[in-house]
Amino acid sequence: MNKELFKYKISKIIKNDKLYDSLRYFLKFKKLPNYKNPQTFNEKMLWRKIKKRYNLQSMVSDRIAVRDYVGSKKLKIFLPDLYISTSKPSTIDFSKLPNKFVIKGAHGSGWVKIVNDKASMDKDKIISMCNQWLNMNYYHLGREWVYEKLKPEIIIEELLIDDSGHIPSDIKCFCFHGKLHFIQLDYDRFVRHGRAIYDRNWDKIPAELHYPDFGKNFDKPKNLNDIIAISESLSEEFDFIRVDLYSLKNKIYFGELTNYPGNGLEKFKPCIYDKKFGDLLSLK
């Protein structure tokens, strides 16, 4: 049984969301989360999952519905082309797709399959994978309530690649009360996943979050001001949201909106940054 299916089965046994999250937090941090007076970023993410719920959070978690939300903002931002949306993978006509594309589960997070060469893919395995996603409610994998009522759907999108044929780095903008405070840059995700943290001025923060920073230095994006403006516009209706973007060929592309980064379970090194970033979020 793979790790995802194991978590799915355990989640169905433990019915209480708070208890389930507390147990996972304890296994990660060797202490229980402080729900009465949360202080750290991770504790506040767990608190928000239980105590602060509103419909917009769920709507933007749907990879199809969020496209309309982004479009309603009238921003200078691009969406990857959407080739297919279906609940019946067996009906997909792969002959009409380009050679490269990405398959996603619209009703979950992390359900992503990159196809770099259509001719060499195993069609039966792809369809089986899609059916497995469709038969799962992502809520049960991490108790993120925002996914519980979403319609199971498979989407196939344009694969974003740069001039060298690589997938661009993820620019993940942490926005608190409508203001971008820091950026998580995920690079070489499918080779040797590294993660660097920058403030809004692109000064590097001496911290690591879940993945190591291998010491690479990245030039400040020429369109950083646009990245900040777009992320703050997309976050203005939330107390907290992470806005995931890509900068490619002088264009800014939308990735996704994330309510609970790491599901409140990603370690900061040094750990003082868990508290520093937590201080940015008021729960009042």
N, C-alpha and C positions, 0 to 999 in steps of 0.2 A: 504493500500500500504506500503511495507516495505521500509526502508531507502534507500537501494540500488536502487530500482526502481524509487523512488522519485528523487534522484540525476540524474539518467539516463534521466528522462523526462525534468528536469530543464536544464540539459546540452544541450539538443537538441533545447531548446528555445533560450539560449544565445550562439550565434554562434562564437563569438570572444574568442579565447583561453586566451588572456591576460586579457580581461575584466572578464571572468569567474574566473580565478585564483585570480585576484585582489579582487573580491567580497568575495570569500571564505577566503582569507587571512584577509580581513577586519573583517569578522564575527569572526574569531579566535583571532586576535591580537588587534582589535579595532583601527587599523591604516592601511594605504595603504602601499603596498610594494614599496621599492625604486628601480625602474628598471634602472634609469639613473646611479646610483652609489651604487649598492647593497653592503651591508656590512655584514649582518648576514648569517649564514648557510642557513636558510630558504629562505631568499631573493635570495641568489645565486642559490638555487635549482630552484626557479621560473624563474630566468633569463635564466638559462641553458635550461629549457624546451622550451623557445621561441627562444633564440639566438644561442644556440650551439647544433646543431643536426648533427649526422653522422650515417651512416647505421649500424655500429657495435653495437650501442646502442640498436637499434631495434632488431637486430638478437639475441642478448643475452637475450632479454626479452621473447623470445619464449622458453618455457620449453623443447621443443624437440630439436630445433636447438642449444641451449646452450650446450647440451651434446656433440655435435661435437666440439664446441669451447673449452670446457674443455679438451676433449680427445686430441686435437691438441697440447696441452701444454706439454704432456708427463710428468705429475706430479705424485707424489705418493699420489694420491687422489682417493677415491672410489665414484662411483655413485650408488644411490639406484637402485635396479633391476627395469627395466621397463617391466611390464607385458602386458599392452595393450595400444594402441594408436588408437583412432577411432573418427569418426564424426557421428557415428550412434549408440548411446547408447543402443538402443533396441536389437542390435545384440550381446551385451556382454554376454559371457558364464561364468556366475559367478561360475559355478561348477568347473571350471578349475583354479580358483583363490585360494590362501591360505586363512586361516580363518581371518587373519588381513591384511589390505592393506589401501592405501590412494588414494583417487580420486581427481584429480585436473583439472582445466581448463588451458590448455597449453597456451592460448592466453590472460591471465589476471593475476592478483595478488590477493591473498586472497580467491580465489575460491578453497577451500580445504575441503574435507569431509573425516574424519577418520572413518574407519570401524574396530572396535575392535572384533566384533563377527559376522561373515557372516551369521550365522544361524538366528540371531535375526534382521537383517536389513530388512527394507521395500524396496523391489526391485522396486516397482512402484514409490515410492517417490524418490529413487536414480536416476532412469531414467528421471523422470520429472525434477529434479534439474539439471541434465546434459544437458537436452534439453534447459532449461532456460539459462544456461551459453552459450551454442552454439548460441543462438539467440541474444546474447548481444555483442556489441563491447565495450571492456573494456575502450577504449579511452574516451567514453562518460561519464564514471563515475568519472574521475579525470583529463581529458584533458592531459593525458600523451601520447604524439604523438607516442611514441615507440610501442604502442599496436594497432594503428589504422589499419595497413595493415596486421596484423597477421592472419593466417589461423585458424579459430575456430576448436579446437580439444580437445578431452578428453583423459587424460592419467590416467592409474592406475599403481601405483608404490609400491614398497616394503615399509612397515611401519617400520621405524627405532625405535627400543626399546632397553633399556638397560637391564642389568641382573635382575633388580627389576621389569621389565615390564612397565617402564615409558618411555615416549618420552624424549630424551635428550634435554638439554638446547641448544638454538640457539646461536651460536657464530657469531656475525655480525661484520665484520671487515671494518671499514671506511678507505678507501684508497684514498689519495690525491696525484695526480701526481705520482702514482706508489709506494707510501710509506704508510704503515699502521700507522695511528696516534692514533686511539683509537678503543676499542672493546666494543660493546654493547652486554651484556649477558642477553638474555630473558629466564627466568626460570618459572617453574610451569604455563605454558601458559594456560593450560586447567583446572586449579584449582583456583589459585589466582595469576594472571599474575603479575610478578615482573620484574624489569629491572635494571641492574647495569651497570655502565660505568667504564672501566679500560683503562689505557694507555698501550702502547706496552710492558711495563715492568711488567704488571699486578699489578700496583699500582692503587688503587681505586680513581676515580675522584669524588669529592663531588658534583655531579650533577644528576638530573633526567631528563629523556627525555620521555615525554608523559605518561609513566607508572611509578608508584612509585617504589622506592627501599625500600623493607621492612627490610633492615638492614642485610640481609644474607651475609655472607662472603664465598667466594669460593676459594679453593686452586688453585694456579697457575697450569694450565694444564702442564703435563709432556712433552707434545709435542708442547708447545707454539712456539718454534723456527720454527717448521714445519708449524704451522698455519700461522705464519708471512710470511715465505718464499712462501707458496702456495698462500696466498691472494695477495702478491705483484706481483707474476708472473701473476696471473689472471687479475690484475688491470693495468698492465704496458702500455696498449694501450688506457687508459682512463684518462681524467683530474681528474675525480672523479668516483668512483664506490664503492658500498658496496658489499663485498663478504660474503655470508652467508654460514657457515660451521657447521658441527657437529663433535664432538669428541666422538667416541664410540668404546669401546673395543680396545683401542690403535690404532684405525684407524681414519683417517680424511675423512669425507663424504661431498660431495658437496650438497648445498641446492639450492641457486639461486644467480644471480647477480642483484642488485637493483640500477637503475639509479638515482631515486629521492626518497630517504627515507622519508616516511611520506608525500610525495607529497609536501614538502615544507610547511607543516602545523602543525608540531609537536612542542609543547612548551618545552623549556628548563627551568629548575628551578635549580639555579637562572638564570635569563635571560641573564646574562653576558656571559654564555657559548654559546649562539647562536652566539654572536660576536666572541668569542675565536675560535670556530670551523670554523666559516666563514673565519677567517684570514688565515686558512690553505689552502684555495682554491684560486688560482689566475685565473682570468677570461681573462687574456691576450692571 
